[in-house]
């Protein structure tokens, strides 16, 4: 694997993903700028399929890369087994989720009744998410990094057209709640297209067929359950606070029913915009995570020991620069965009900015610190030290939920931001300590920038510019 070459390619693909994803988020903001509660409900619906998908994932994506890169199993054995699991197990989880949402939750509390037409697509998308994930991991495991990146780009590119098609087919009326339905059904349609595309791409690598290789399934689940638990906890840690915020925020006395839900959804909307901006600092480590995992899985202990601190330092200091830029530019950018779309920036500065910017200032110290944890956990996972990753994710979840219970009822979105920020910082300190203990690397080598790092950045930056100039010619 030419790691630096694929770092450049993966980074460029991820830039495209950021532009498309954040563009979609901006479209949703502009559609719902005057109906913040609709933005909040749409944000919850947007997160639900991926939470269910993370829960259903048995970790076979990570197992595929880990075992194929180490020569334990063939790509064919991993592919056909994982496809069978995706359809059978994913279908079961989808059916069970629909049963719980449609029948069990309303039986427990009538206020938990949801429209089946809104939540059904979120459940049905689960096996499709698994199919696309497992098929794409086959590409990464066999060094088909280009196709792997293209599938990630397709996941982002296909959603917005599907969203608009459903939104306008329904009537394009935000006041009638069409935005959440368009998010739900648009995600189902786009994920189906991506799953078909991902399977089509791997047809030259493996034979597209179903089957079960029992030894791979057994070893894959043995390795993968911790990887999946880490992934599930990671996604919950990033998104469950939207649901907790809705559940715990204390509405004014005497407000009940739909009015109370609107107030809660408004807090969710404000917090989700702050989270969207704060998490921009994670896109460098996120873009490198899977590629880095594959690299470490196929490397010796000493090779990984030299590479990991470099990426860790780069990720940390790029996130520091990025976070500083974000908190300074959010108001000018969002104000300008709102003014261009609506003729005035008043709605942003009056209804959104005060709470969003406060939550953002509180949240970014934690998201910056957690950049380190993301890089180190990718390294530890590739070394089969997954228990450390699980412990760190559990620390985030337990700390965040405990602080949420204390801070959210009174402080709403800002309380959720404080809880997350503190949880991320504590988990980063734990991960740093464990990484140093298990690898023998000094903790300081992971956080203090060196002159050689700047040369590394210049080399990557030069390669990116060269790639862009070549693309234009």
Rosetta blueprint (number, residue, H / E / L):
1 X L
2 X L
3 X H
4 X H
5 X H
6 X H
7 X H
8 X H
9 X H
10 X H
11 X H
12 X H
13 X H
14 X H
15 X H
16 X H
17 X H
18 X H
19 X H
20 X H
21 X H
22 X H
23 X H
24 X H
25 X H
26 X H
27 X H
28 X H
29 X H
30 X H
31 X H
32 X L
33 X L
34 X L
35 X L
36 X H
37 X H
38 X H
39 X H
40 X H
41 X H
42 X H
43 X H
44 X H
45 X H
46 X H
47 X H
48 X H
49 X H
50 X H
51 X H
52 X H
53 X H
54 X H
55 X H
56 X H
57 X L
58 X L
59 X L
60 X H
61 X H
62 X H
63 X H
64 X H
65 X H
66 X H
67 X H
68 X H
69 X H
70 X L
71 X L
72 X L
73 X L
74 X L
75 X H
76 X H
77 X H
78 X H
79 X H
80 X H
81 X H
82 X H
83 X H
84 X H
85 X H
86 X H
87 X H
88 X H
89 X H
90 X H
91 X H
92 X H
93 X H
94 X H
95 X H
96 X H
97 X H
98 X H
99 X H
100 X H
101 X H
102 X H
103 X H
104 X H
105 X H
106 X H
107 X H
108 X H
109 X L
110 X H
111 X H
112 X H
113 X L
114 X L
115 X L
116 X H
117 X H
118 X H
119 X H
120 X H
121 X H
122 X H
123 X H
124 X H
125 X H
126 X H
127 X H
128 X H
129 X H
130 X H
131 X H
132 X H
133 X H
134 X H
135 X H
136 X H
137 X H
138 X H
139 X H
140 X H
141 X H
142 X L
143 X L
144 X L
145 X H
146 X H
147 X H
148 X H
149 X H
150 X H
151 X H
152 X H
153 X H
154 X H
155 X H
156 X H
157 X H
158 X H
159 X H
160 X H
161 X H
162 X H
163 X H
164 X H
165 X H
166 X H
167 X H
168 X H
169 X H
170 X H
171 X L
172 X L
173 X L
174 X H
175 X H
176 X H
177 X L
178 X H
179 X H
180 X H
181 X H
182 X H
183 X H
184 X H
185 X H
186 X H
187 X H
188 X H
189 X H
190 X H
191 X H
192 X H
193 X H
194 X H
195 X H
196 X H
197 X H
198 X H
199 X H
200 X H
201 X H
202 X H
203 X H
204 X H
205 X L
206 X L
207 X L
208 X L
209 X L
210 X L
211 X L
212 X L
213 X L
214 X H
215 X H
216 X H
217 X H
218 X H
219 X H
220 X H
221 X H
222 X H
223 X H
224 X H
225 X H
226 X H
227 X H
228 X H
229 X H
230 X H
231 X H
232 X H
233 X H
234 X H
235 X H
236 X H
237 X H
238 X H
239 X H
240 X H
241 X H
242 X H
243 X H
244 X H
245 X H
246 X H
247 X H
248 X H
249 X L
250 X L
251 X L
252 X L
253 X L
254 X L
255 X L
256 X L
257 X H
258 X H
259 X H
260 X H
261 X H
262 X H
263 X H
264 X H
265 X H
266 X H
267 X H
268 X H
269 X H
270 X H
271 X H
272 X H
273 X H
274 X H
275 X H
276 X H
277 X H
278 X H
279 X H
280 X H
281 X H
282 X H
283 X H
284 X H
285 X H
286 X H
287 X H
288 X H
289 X H
290 X H
291 X H
292 X H
293 X H
294 X H
295 X H
296 X H
297 X H
298 X L
299 X L
300 X L
301 X H
302 X H
303 X H
304 X H
305 X H
306 X H
307 X H
308 X H
309 X H
310 X H
311 X H
312 X H
313 X H
314 X H
315 X H
316 X H
317 X H
318 X H
319 X H
320 X H
321 X H
322 X H
323 X H
324 X H
325 X H
326 X H
327 X H
328 X H
329 X H
330 X H
331 X H
332 X H
333 X H
334 X H
335 X H
336 X H
337 X H
338 X H
339 X H
340 X H
341 X H
342 X H
343 X L
344 X L
345 X L
346 X H
347 X H
348 X H
349 X H
350 X H
351 X H
352 X H
353 X H
354 X H
355 X H
356 X H
357 X H
358 X H
359 X H
360 X H
361 X H
362 X H
363 X H
364 X H
365 X H
366 X H
367 X H
368 X H
369 X H
370 X H
371 X H
372 X H
373 X H
374 X H
375 X H
376 X H
377 X H
378 X H
379 X H
380 X H
381 X H
382 X H
383 X L
384 X L
385 X L
386 X H
387 X H
388 X H
389 X H
390 X H
391 X H
392 X H
393 X H
394 X H
395 X H
396 X H
397 X H
398 X H
399 X H
400 X H
401 X H
402 X H
403 X H
404 X H
405 X H
406 X H
407 X H
408 X H
409 X H
410 X H
411 X H
412 X H
413 X H
414 X H
415 X H
416 X H
417 X H
418 X H
419 X H
420 X H
421 X H
422 X H
423 X H
424 X H
425 X H
426 X H
427 X H
428 X H
429 X H
430 X H
431 X H
432 X H
433 X H
434 X H
435 X H
436 X H
437 X H
438 X H
439 X H
440 X L
441 X L
442 X L
443 X H
444 X H
445 X H
446 X H
447 X L
448 X L
449 X L
450 X L
451 X H
452 X H
453 X H
454 X H
455 X H
456 X H
457 X H
458 X H
459 X H
460 X H
461 X H
462 X H
463 X H
464 X H
465 X H
466 X H
467 X H
468 X H
469 X H
470 X H
471 X H
472 X H
473 X L
